[in-house]
């Protein structure tokens, strides 16, 4: 998705890679899927709120159609035994992906022991004590403000 | 009004989904399954697995499927609109008013803290999902394959998921 977004930003907005990286930084720093955020920002710069809406719909609708189509197929196939095998295998695969995603993100952004401590604390609070993610994120933001605001803190 | 409730619920999930769609997984389980009882844990897990394998963004695919499971494409549309609303706000407000301060140490510190916590929560979510999805040797090999395929960075999420799942289907078929 990212290469396409970069091409659109370059072609339609005349954005260089630096400007695109800035757009991505905003898209990534705020909640929501990065691709949707970036499409909204690029769309907004191209054509105001209508552009933002068009950008969001553009990245959303294909998936919505595919997902709906697959849903209909799955309902039709609901009685077959291979579907059971397929979902069992798919779910196991998703576990591997989610863990791989966490390790990947960790490799990229944990540059100091402070980040690592916050991450481990969040993991334990959520996994062992089932604390709400809302509270964990708020706490992590405060800890980040206090302990990670210096450039050398990774 | 279920449409409005769905919209607001997905708006909330969208607003908390720092770091992309994966942070939303625990929120889906908490809000859609535990709090509102709209779907069972099993159904939600299936939806998450399917949403990841079809093209498009994970968050909106999940929203679509949750709506469809609840009985209508209209619910799906309400959920999708809810989960993309933050993006529209970001395009307008954040890009214009927050971007100049994005480099400030204070904001960077807050974001670093949140990012670190998001990674921890995603890892914990993976462990929790493992308990219900990895039940025997074939499912364990499938999960490991997906991890390795994805972690090697040669394949994207969908390609890694589908390849591992196909291998897993073969394993389950021959194992039992």
Interface residues (C-beta under 8 A of the other chain):
Chain A: X1 X22 X23 X25 X26 X27 X28 X29 X30 X31 X32 X33 X34 X35 X36 X37 X39 X40 X41 X43 X44 X45 X49 X52 X53 X55 X56 X59 X60 X62 X63 X64 X66 X67 X68 X70 X71 X74 X82 X85 X86 X87 X88 X89 X90 X91 X92 X93 X94 X95 X96 X97 X98 X99 X100 X101 X102 X103 X104 X105 X106 X109 X110 X115 X116 X118 X119 X120 X121 X122 X123 X124 X126 X127 X132 X133 X134 X136 X137 X139 X140 X141 X142 X143 X144 X145 X146 X147 X148 X149 X150 X151 X153 X154
Chain B: X14 X15 X16 X17 X18 X19 X20 X21 X22 X23 X25 X26 X27 X30 X45 X46 X48 X49 X50 X51 X52 X53 X54 X55 X56 X57 X58 X59 X60 X61 X64 X65 X68 X69 X73 X76 X80 X83 X84 X86 X87 X88 X90 X91 X92 X94 X95 X98 X99 X102 X105 X106 X108 X109 X110 X111 X112 X113 X114 X115 X116 X117 X118 X119 X120 X121 X122 X123 X124 X125 X126 X127 X128 X129 X130 X132 X133 X134 X138 X139 X140 X142 X143 X144 X145 X146 X147 X148 X149 X150 X151 X153 X157 X160 X161 X162 X164 X165 X166 X167 X168 X169 X171 X172 X173
